[in-house]
Amino acid sequence: MSSLDRDQGQVPVGHKASRLPLLALFGGDIITVDPAMPRATALLALGERIMAVGDDATVRGAFAALRDLPVVGETTAIDLRGRAVVPGLIDSHLHLLWYGFFLQQVDLNGITSIASLKAKIADAAAQAAPGDWIQGGGWQQDAFVERRMPDRHDLDAVAPDNPVFLHRVCYHAVVVNSKALDIAGISNETPDPPGGVIDRDPVTGEPTGVLREHAVNLVADCIPTPTAAQAETALRLACRSAAAAGLTSVHTNDGPGDALNVYLGLRESGELTLRVYFDTTIEPSNDAALDLPAGLGDDWVRVGAVKMFTDGSLGARTAWLSTPYSDAPDTSGMPVFSQAQINDMVLQAHTHGRQVAIHAIGDRAVEMALDAIAEALQRQPRADHRHRIVHAQVIRADLLQRCVDLGVVLDIQPKFVTGELKWVPDRLGASRLDYAYCWRKMLMAGLHCAGGSDCPVEPLEPLWGIYAAVTRSGMDGDPVEGWLPGERLDPLTALKLYTLDAAYGAFEEDRKGSLTPGKLADLVVLDRAPDKVPPHVIKDLQVELTVVGGRIVHRNE
């Protein structure tokens, strides 16, 4: 059993601490995200910390003075030849361990028909033993030529002998087959669980196989829990992908369970190649998330926010809106908990000194989250709480001002726009678009906004998120002028979302997020600077090196 220690600046077990690596970079275009010195050409790191940032001559002199000291171990000097350097990229909201599992499942991202979905599941069933679970996801019914949800009959036709569990791209809805429904005991008589919906045939009343929000757990709870070895393998895969994408820190939420010890195990073996701000999950019936004190840990693994949900997703029409969906006027979405339950969970976390991270996509859900935060602050004032709302995709002018007044941090996911711009106007109608995905309005109001991916809901690559924030275009570059182009950000502002602003969201701006002497030596070398290429090229920038704590954890061969 692994454990967390209070911050003493430890180096992870498996990393040599007796002699310190010395890393020097020269001849580059260094974007520091530090207003005191926005640009430089050279950088020097000793051990885990940045020693100097400036011109080549200054850094070369410091490198020569340090390299022969007894405390110095391996020395590395790299001529960047004009390549760009940015602070280590930080994802403020993802599910890293889930992503590792997803890498081993059926990938349904990008498919455009139910027929293609069935073909992929048929292939998986042909390789599976009878009775083995087939899992996967990433499907999106709005992209299907059939223009409908898949159902159990589709899956039964290609995988009759295996339970099948396929999550929608948003993870707020799944489709399962009849075998999975039988295992979970779901029938015509099964009632909808609180905060969830079992889709039913309008004529027969039989479950269709589509489950939304808390109804997902009726089947998910029947899937065998991965072993510790399987979880470690998944995390290694995810860490490898993260390093290749330029991520040096993540704020991850992997749900209830023993996920924290998986991260700690890799940290102790020296295999953890990024820094982790670990969010714990709370529910009305389970407050175990509060057992860990705020800030417990070190610069490699630290206890983060308390995660909770208020609603679902726009794609599944479970995001809670103030007024009905324009393309489904019989529904406004749904809250997954009552206001009283959210108030209680926020107050508990706040009283324990913890930060909260509240999933809220629809404007009514954002209002619910703000009401809960306001009540907690009224009962127990705390100036620098940095409570967070995750997503805030649909908001209103009055709610934006309340966010400012309450000092709330917003976690935004710019990459969402690249696919959702095609159908969100139909969901919301023209009247709500002014405050949909309104990142520029948020920043102009003075809010701190942290950039994330919500991976595996969206791909891991932070450069794709920066591209989306700058262009507001699809990955195919359409529309060229961007969707709602008034909300586009300039490249350096977008970069800051994934560096200094994300660090601020975790109370870590004093140690990461900019290339400043004294901070952690986490950085990324890119083939070109994001502000010196056409906006639509940003997504194609190459990660040449990823450095965490002064050590190279990824090199583009």
C-alpha positions in Angstrom: 0.0 0.0 0.0 1.4 3.3 -1.0 1.0 6.6 0.9 1.2 10.3 0.5 3.7 12.4 2.4 3.4 16.1 3.0 5.4 18.3 0.6 9.1 18.1 1.4 10.3 18.5 -2.1 11.1 14.8 -2.5 12.4 13.3 -5.7 10.3 10.2 -6.6 11.9 6.9 -5.6 13.6 5.6 -8.7 15.0 9.0 -9.7 18.5 9.6 -8.5 18.6 12.3 -5.9 22.3 12.2 -4.9 23.6 13.9 -8.0 21.6 16.4 -10.0 21.1 16.5 -13.7 22.1 19.8 -15.5 20.2 20.7 -18.6 21.0 23.7 -20.8 19.0 24.8 -23.9 20.5 27.4 -26.3 19.5 29.1 -29.5 15.8 28.8 -29.1 12.6 30.9 -29.1 11.6 30.6 -25.5 8.0 31.7 -24.6 8.2 32.0 -20.8 4.6 33.1 -20.0 6.3 35.3 -17.5 5.6 39.1 -18.0 8.9 40.0 -16.4 10.7 38.4 -19.4 8.2 37.2 -22.1 10.8 35.9 -24.5 14.4 34.5 -24.2 16.8 32.3 -26.1 18.3 30.1 -23.5 17.4 28.2 -20.3 19.4 26.4 -17.6 17.9 23.8 -15.2 19.7 22.1 -12.2 17.9 19.2 -10.7 14.2 19.8 -10.8 14.4 23.6 -10.8 15.1 26.3 -13.4 18.3 28.1 -12.5 18.4 30.8 -15.3 16.5 32.1 -18.3 17.9 34.7 -20.6 20.3 35.1 -23.5 22.7 32.5 -24.8 25.9 34.1 -23.3 24.4 34.4 -19.8 23.2 30.8 -19.7 26.4 29.4 -21.3 28.4 31.1 -18.5 26.2 29.7 -15.8 26.4 26.2 -17.4 30.2 26.3 -17.5 30.3 27.4 -13.8 28.1 24.6 -12.7 28.9 21.5 -14.7 32.0 20.5 -12.8 30.6 20.8 -9.4 30.5 17.5 -7.3 26.7 17.7 -6.9 26.2 17.7 -10.7 25.6 14.4 -12.4 24.6 14.0 -16.0 24.9 17.1 -18.1 23.0 17.8 -21.3 23.4 20.8 -23.6 21.0 21.2 -26.5 21.3 23.6 -29.4 17.6 24.3 -30.3 18.4 25.8 -33.7 15.5 28.2 -33.4 12.9 25.8 -32.2 10.4 27.0 -29.7 10.2 26.3 -25.9 7.0 26.7 -23.9 6.3 25.9 -20.2 5.2 22.3 -19.6 1.6 21.9 -20.7 -1.0 21.3 -18.0 -4.4 19.7 -18.5 -6.8 21.1 -15.9 -9.5 18.4 -16.3 -9.2 14.9 -17.6 -9.4 11.2 -16.6 -6.0 9.9 -17.2 -6.4 6.3 -15.8 -9.7 6.0 -17.7 -7.9 7.0 -20.8 -5.3 4.3 -20.3 -8.1 1.7 -20.1 -9.8 3.3 -23.2 -6.6 2.8 -25.2 -7.2 -0.9 -24.8 -11.0 -0.9 -25.8 -13.0 -0.4 -29.0 -12.4 3.1 -30.3 -15.6 4.4 -31.9 -14.5 8.0 -32.2 -15.1 9.4 -35.7 -17.4 6.7 -37.0 -20.3 8.0 -39.1 -22.8 5.2 -39.1 -24.4 2.6 -36.9 -23.3 0.1 -39.5 -19.7 1.0 -38.9 -20.2 0.7 -35.1 -21.7 -2.8 -35.6 -18.8 -3.9 -37.8 -16.3 -2.8 -35.1 -18.2 -4.7 -32.4 -18.4 -7.8 -34.6 -14.6 -7.8 -34.9 -14.2 -7.4 -31.2 -16.7 -10.3 -30.5 -14.8 -12.5 -32.9 -11.7 -12.1 -30.8 -13.4 -12.4 -27.4 -14.2 -15.5 -25.4 -18.0 -16.1 -24.8 -19.1 -14.1 -21.7 -16.2 -11.6 -21.8 -17.3 -8.0 -21.7 -16.7 -5.9 -24.8 -16.2 -2.2 -23.9 -15.6 0.9 -25.9 -16.9 4.2 -26.8 -16.7 7.6 -28.5 -19.8 7.2 -30.6 -21.9 10.3 -31.3 -25.4 9.8 -32.8 -25.4 13.3 -34.4 -22.6 12.1 -36.7 -24.5 8.9 -37.8 -26.1 8.8 -41.2 -29.0 7.0 -39.5 -29.6 10.1 -37.3 -30.5 7.9 -34.2 -29.1 6.3 -31.2 -27.8 2.8 -31.5 -29.8 0.3 -29.5 -29.6 -3.2 -28.0 -30.9 -4.8 -31.2 -28.0 -3.4 -33.2 -25.5 -4.9 -30.7 -27.4 -8.2 -30.3 -27.0 -8.8 -34.0 -23.2 -8.8 -33.9 -22.4 -9.8 -30.3 -25.1 -12.1 -28.9 -22.8 -14.0 -26.6 -20.9 -11.2 -24.9 -22.2 -8.3 -22.7 -21.5 -5.1 -24.6 -21.0 -1.6 -22.9 -20.4 1.4 -25.2 -20.3 4.9 -23.8 -21.3 7.9 -25.9 -18.4 10.4 -26.5 -19.6 12.5 -23.5 -19.6 9.5 -21.1 -23.1 10.6 -19.9 -25.0 7.9 -21.9 -24.2 4.4 -22.9 -25.7 1.7 -25.2 -25.6 -1.9 -24.0 -26.9 -5.1 -25.5 -29.5 -7.6 -24.1 -27.0 -9.7 -22.4 -25.7 -6.8 -20.4 -29.3 -5.8 -19.5 -29.9 -9.3 -18.3 -26.8 -9.4 -16.2 -27.9 -6.1 -14.6 -31.4 -7.3 -14.1 -32.9 -4.4 -16.1 -36.4 -5.2 -17.5 -39.7 -3.4 -18.3 -40.4 -3.2 -14.6 -37.1 -1.7 -13.6 -37.7 1.9 -12.4 -35.5 4.8 -13.5 -32.9 5.4 -10.7 -32.7 8.8 -9.1 -30.8 11.1 -11.5 -30.9 8.7 -14.3 -33.1 7.5 -17.3 -33.6 4.1 -18.9 -34.7 4.7 -22.4 -37.7 2.6 -23.4 -39.5 1.7 -26.5 -42.6 4.0 -26.7 -44.9 1.1 -27.7 -43.7 -1.9 -25.7 -42.0 -0.2 -22.8 -39.0 -2.4 -23.1 -35.5 -0.9 -22.4 -33.8 0.1 -25.7 -30.3 -0.4 -24.3 -29.6 3.3 -24.0 -29.0 4.4 -20.4 -28.4 8.0 -19.3 -26.7 9.6 -16.3 -27.1 7.5 -13.1 -28.8 4.7 -15.0 -25.4 4.0 -16.6 -24.2 2.6 -13.2 -26.8 -0.1 -13.2 -24.7 -1.9 -15.8 -21.3 -0.3 -15.1 -21.4 -1.7 -11.6 -21.6 -5.3 -13.0 -18.4 -5.0 -15.0 -15.5 -6.7 -13.2 -13.1 -4.3 -11.5 -9.7 -4.2 -13.2 -6.8 -5.8 -11.3 -4.0 -3.7 -9.9 -1.7 -5.0 -12.6 -4.2 -4.0 -15.3 -4.6 -0.5 -13.8 -0.8 -0.1 -13.8 -0.5 -1.1 -17.4 -3.3 1.3 -18.4 -1.6 4.2 -16.5 1.8 3.5 -18.2 0.1 3.6 -21.6 -1.6 6.9 -20.7 1.6 8.5 -19.3 3.4 7.6 -22.5 0.8 9.3 -24.6 0.7 12.3 -22.3 4.5 12.8 -22.5 4.4 12.6 -26.3 1.6 15.2 -26.3 3.7 17.6 -24.2 1.8 17.2 -21.0 3.9 17.6 -17.8 1.0 18.0 -15.3 -2.6 16.8 -15.2 -5.6 17.4 -12.9 -7.2 14.0 -13.1 -10.4 12.6 -11.8 -10.8 8.8 -12.0 -13.9 8.3 -9.9 -14.3 6.4 -6.7 -12.0 3.5 -5.9 -8.3 2.9 -5.5 -7.0 4.9 -8.4 -4.8 7.1 -6.2 -2.6 4.2 -5.2 -2.0 3.3 -8.9 -0.5 6.8 -9.4 1.5 6.4 -6.2 2.8 3.0 -7.2 4.2 4.5 -10.5 5.6 7.4 -8.6 7.5 5.2 -6.2 8.9 3.0 -9.0 10.1 6.1 -10.8 7.8 5.4 -13.8 5.5 8.4 -13.4 6.5 10.9 -16.1 4.1 13.7 -15.2 2.8 15.5 -12.1 -0.7 14.7 -10.8 -3.3 16.9 -9.1 -5.7 14.1 -8.0 -9.3 15.0 -7.7 -11.4 12.8 -5.5 -15.1 12.2 -6.1 -17.9 12.8 -3.7 -21.6 11.7 -3.8 -24.4 12.2 -1.3 -24.1 8.6 -0.1 -20.3 8.5 -0.1 -18.1 11.2 1.5 -14.8 9.2 1.6 -13.4 11.8 -0.8 -13.0 14.1 2.2 -10.7 11.7 4.1 -7.6 13.2 2.5 -6.5 16.7 3.7 -6.1 19.5 1.2 -2.7 19.7 -0.4 -1.4 16.4 0.9 1.4 15.1 -1.2 4.4 16.6 -3.1 5.2 18.0 -6.5 4.6 14.6 -8.2 1.3 13.6 -6.6 -0.9 15.9 -4.7 -4.5 15.7 -3.4 -6.6 18.1 -5.5 -10.2 19.1 -5.7 -13.4 17.4 -4.6 -15.3 16.5 -7.8 -19.1 16.4 -8.1 -21.8 16.6 -10.7 -24.9 18.8 -11.2 -25.9 17.7 -14.7 -25.0 15.7 -17.8 -24.1 16.7 -21.4 -25.5 18.7 -24.3 -24.9 15.8 -26.7 -27.1 13.5 -24.6 -29.6 16.4 -23.8 -29.0 15.8 -20.1 -27.2 19.2 -19.5 -29.6 21.2 -17.4 -30.8 24.4 -19.1 -33.0 27.2 -17.8 -35.4 26.7 -20.8 -36.1 23.7 -23.1 -33.8 22.5 -25.8 -34.6 24.1 -29.1 -34.4 20.7 -30.9 -36.3 18.9 -28.1 -38.8 21.2 -26.5 -40.1 18.5 -24.3 -37.0 18.6 -22.1 -34.6 21.0 -20.4 -32.2 18.3 -19.4 -31.9 17.1 -15.8 -30.1 17.6 -12.6 -28.4 14.6 -11.2 -28.7 15.7 -7.6 -31.0 18.1 -5.8 -30.0 21.6 -4.8 -30.0 20.5 -1.2 -27.6 17.6 -1.9 -25.2 19.8 -3.9 -25.3 22.4 -1.2 -24.4 19.8 1.4 -21.5 18.3 -0.6 -20.0 21.7 -1.4 -20.3 22.7 2.3 -18.7 19.5 3.5 -15.7 19.9 1.2 -15.4 23.6 1.9 -15.5 23.0 5.7 -12.7 20.5 5.3 -10.6 23.1 3.5 -10.9 21.4 0.2 -11.4 23.0 -3.2 -14.5 21.8 -5.2 -14.7 21.1 -8.9 -18.3 21.0 -9.9 -19.3 19.6 -13.3 -21.9 22.0 -14.7 -22.6 22.3 -18.4 -26.1 23.9 -18.7 -26.8 27.4 -17.4 -29.3 26.1 -14.8 -26.6 23.7 -13.6 -24.1 26.5 -13.4 -26.6 28.5 -11.3 -27.0 25.5 -9.0 -23.3 25.3 -8.5 -22.9 29.0 -7.8 -25.8 28.9 -5.3 -24.0 26.1 -3.4 -20.6 27.9 -3.5 -22.3 31.1 -2.3 -24.0 29.4 0.6 -20.7 27.7 1.7 -18.8 31.0 1.6 -21.6 32.7 3.5 -21.4 30.1 6.3 -17.6 29.9 6.3 -15.9 32.8 4.5 -12.5 31.9 2.9 -10.8 34.4 0.6 -8.7 32.2 -1.6 -10.9 29.1 -2.1 -10.5 28.9 -5.9 -13.6 26.7 -6.2 -14.0 25.5 -9.7 -16.9 25.0 -12.2 -16.0 22.4 -14.8 -17.2 23.1 -18.4 -19.7 26.0 -18.0 -20.5 25.6 -21.7 -23.8 27.5 -21.5 -23.9 30.4 -19.2 -25.7 33.8 -18.9 -24.5 37.4 -18.4 -25.8 37.3 -14.8 -24.1 34.1 -14.0 -20.8 35.3 -15.5 -20.9 38.2 -13.1 -21.7 35.9 -10.2 -18.6 33.9 -11.1 -16.5 37.0 -10.9 -18.1 38.1 -7.6 -17.5 34.7 -6.0 -13.9 34.3 -7.2 -14.7 31.1 -9.1 -12.2 29.4 -11.5 -13.7 28.1 -14.7 -12.3 24.9 -16.3 -12.9 25.1 -20.0 -12.4 22.6 -22.8 -11.8 24.4 -26.1 -11.5 21.2 -28.1 -15.2 20.5 -27.6 -16.0 23.2 -30.1 -14.3 21.4 -33.0 -17.1 18.8 -33.2 -19.9 20.4 -31.3 -20.1 23.5 -33.5 -22.0 21.4 -36.0 -25.0 20.6 -33.8 -24.9 23.0 -30.8 -26.8 25.7 -32.7 -29.7 23.3 -33.1 -29.6 22.3 -29.5 -29.5 25.8 -28.1 -31.2 28.1 -30.7 -29.8 31.5 -31.7 -30.9 33.3 -28.5 -28.5 31.3 -26.3 -25.4 31.3 -28.5 -24.0 34.6 -27.2 -23.0 33.0 -24.0 -22.2 29.5 -25.3 -18.5 28.5 -25.1 -17.8 32.2 -24.5 -14.2 32.1 -23.4 -13.3 35.6 -24.5 -16.1 37.1 -22.4 -15.0 35.0 -19.5 -11.4 36.3 -19.7 -12.5 39.9 -20.4 -14.6 39.7 -17.2 -11.4 39.0 -15.2 -12.0 35.3 -14.6 -9.3 32.8 -14.3 -9.9 30.0 -16.9 -7.9 26.8 -17.0 -7.7 24.8 -20.1 -8.3 21.0 -20.3 -9.4 18.2 -22.6 -11.8 16.0 -20.5 -9.9 13.1 -22.1 -11.0 10.5 -23.1 -14.1 12.5 -24.0 -11.8 14.4 -26.3 -8.2 13.5 -27.4 -5.3 14.1 -25.1 -3.4 16.6 -27.2 -3.3 20.1 -25.5 -2.0 21.6 -28.8 -5.4 20.7 -30.3 -7.1 22.6 -27.5 -4.9 25.6 -28.1 -5.8 25.3 -31.8 -9.5 25.2 -31.0 -9.3 28.2 -28.7 -7.5 30.3 -31.4 -9.6 29.2 -34.4 -12.9 27.9 -33.1 -12.9 25.8 -36.3 -13.3 22.1 -36.9 -10.3 19.9 -37.2 -10.8 20.2 -40.9 -10.4 24.0 -40.6 -14.1 24.7 -41.3 -15.4 27.4 -40.9 -12.2 29.2 -41.7 -13.3 32.4 -39.9 -14.3 30.3 -36.8 -17.7 29.6 -35.2 -18.8 32.7 -33.2 -15.4 34.2 -34.1 -15.7 37.0 -31.5 -14.8 34.5 -28.9 -11.5 33.5 -30.5 -8.3 33.9 -28.4 -4.9 34.9 -29.6 -2.2 32.1 -29.4 -0.4 33.3 -26.3 -3.6 33.8 -24.4 -4.6 30.3 -25.4 -1.2 28.9 -24.3 -1.6 30.6 -21.0 -4.8 28.6 -20.4 -2.8 25.4 -20.5 0.2 26.7 -18.5 0.0 29.5 -15.9 -3.8 29.6 -15.7 -4.1 25.9 -15.2 -1.4 26.1 -12.5 -3.4 28.8 -10.8 -6.4 26.5 -10.7 -4.4 24.1 -8.5 -2.8 26.7 -6.3 0.5 26.0 -8.0 1.3 29.2 -9.9 4.3 29.7 -7.6 6.0 26.5 -8.8 4.9 25.9 -12.4 3.1 27.4 -15.4 5.9 29.7 -16.5 9.6 29.4 -17.3 10.8 31.4 -14.3 14.0 30.8 -12.3 13.1 28.9 -9.1 10.1 27.1 -10.6 10.0 23.4 -11.6 11.9 22.6 -14.8 8.9 21.4 -16.7 9.0 22.4 -20.4 8.2 21.4 -23.9 10.3 21.9 -27.1 8.1 22.5 -30.2 9.3 22.6 -33.8 7.7 26.1 -34.2 6.2 28.8 -31.9 2.4 28.8 -31.8 2.2 32.5 -32.3 4.5 32.4 -35.4 2.5 30.1 -37.6 -0.9 30.5 -39.2 -3.6 29.7 -36.7 -4.8 26.6 -38.5 -1.2 25.1 -38.3 -1.2 25.1 -34.5 -2.8 21.6 -34.4 0.1 20.3 -36.5 3.0 21.5 -34.3 5.4 18.8 -33.3 6.4 18.0 -29.7 10.2 17.5 -30.0 11.0 17.1 -26.4 9.1 16.9 -23.1 11.0 17.7 -20.0 9.7 17.1 -16.4 11.8 18.1 -13.5 14.9 18.7 -15.7 14.7 15.2 -17.2 13.7 14.3 -20.7 10.7 12.0 -20.6 9.9 12.1 -24.3 12.0 12.7 -27.4 10.5 12.8 -30.9 12.8 10.4 -32.8 
